[in-house]
Structures are given as structure tokens and as C-alpha cells.
Amino acid sequence: MISAIQDFSLFAALFAVMKLALLVAVSGGLVVLFKPLLLGCARAAVLVVKPKLTREQRLQRRQLATRT
């Protein structure tokens, strides 16, 4: 009786490890598959927080830096 319970607990632990390994593999595959989309979303989020300066603003900043 105890042996059957130990076998079941070992099987449950093995199943949990296999489930975790499968989850990690699927997650990694999805990240690799959607990497360009994820990078584009990250760049868009950065631009929302810190927008690029216009050409005129960059020119003014460069001229201001050379004056000093």
C-alpha cells in the first residue's frame, strides 16, 4: 500500500517536472517566433515615453552645444 502511494507521488512529481519543461519550451518557441513583433512593440513603447526630437530641434541643440 505504501509502495503504491510512493509510486503515485513519484509519478506526480515527474509529471509536474515534465509539465514545467513543456511550458518553458513552448514559451521559448513563442518568444522566438514573435521576436520581431515584440521588438517593435518595445520600440513603440519607448517612443511613447521618450519621443524623438525633430530635425530642427536636433539642429538647435547642436548649435547651442557648439556655442559654449
C-alpha positions, 0 to 999 in steps of 0.5 A, a space after each residue: 500500500 505504501 509502495 503504491 502511494 510512493 509510486 503515485 507521488 513519484 509519478 506526480 512529481 515527474 509529471 509536474 517536472 515534465 509539465 514545467 519543461 513543456 511550458 518553458 519550451 513552448 514559451 521559448 518557441 513563442 518568444 522566438 517566433 514573435 521576436 520581431 513583433 515584440 521588438 517593435 512593440 518595445 520600440 513603440 513603447 519607448 517612443 511613447 515615453 521618450 519621443 524623438 526630437 525633430 530635425 530642427 530641434 536636433 539642429 538647435 541643440 547642436 548649435 547651442 552645444 557648439 556655442 559654449 
